[in-house]
């Protein structure tokens, strides 16, 4: 260094280099290199500080532009993150709501199918019971028809025998006088038999009438129960199919919303990578840039002062 001007040049470059190391700023380090190159190239001509001032001014303008870009980026990130998070929450709520609706429809359908199975089981048991009642009634009716016919024949036979005997002993023929005692005994016996047969036939008919009435009542109740349960099965099958359809359609809607949510999540992840996943926050970058700008402004003044001192020297 052969003059005060050279010393001032060295101090200016050293100041920027020290600041670059302090701020860990590649931009400042690059500026120091350009300043050194400008001073070396301009050492034999005119005022080298004019170019240095230009370099500092250019750097300040670049930093101001970067700061503006950062502010715009920050505004973009704030707006997009808020809107995306709101949309993400909305889609998640919709998916949850549709999932609840699907679960409810599936549960209702499963319950209906369980009830249908129970009704069909009951209807099958009712059909078996009615078939058994039909069989018993048929057997009872066949037995009554056979037994009552035989009983009626017996009654008629006894009645005919009584008529013959009564007619016979009613004649005034003395030849029958000796047999009146025996005839009376036989007639009395036949009358007892007729009475027993008639009574037995009446009991048989009463039993048949009672059995037929009970069968008719049971068949009527079974018919009503069957019609009621058949209708219940019909309605439950219809509702179960509607629930299955609702579940299927809702599942399709959920699939569409899920695809939209996946797209939102993908965009949200890219936003976080752009706006959040950075080592340095916007406020930190802003403070750092303001410090750099202030430093450059200060640096821009220092060479002038040194230069003026050198000129005065």
Secondary structure, 3 states (H helix, E strand, C coil): CCCHHHHHHHHHHHHHHHHHHHHCCHHHHHHHHHHHHHHHHCCCCCCHHHHHHHHHHHHHHHHHHHHHHHHHHHHHHHHHHHHHHHHHHHHHHHHHHHHHHHHHHHHHHHHHHHHHHHHHHHHHHHHHHHHHHHHHHHHHHHHHHHHHHHHHHHHHHHHHHHHHHHHHHHCCCHHHHHHHHHHHHHHHHHHHHHHHHHHHHHHHHHHHHHHHHHHHHHHHHHHHHHHHHHHHHHHHHHHHHHHHHHHHHHHHHHHHHHHHHHHHHHHHHHHHHHHCCCCCCHHHHHHHHHHHHHHHHHHHHHHHHHHHHHHHC
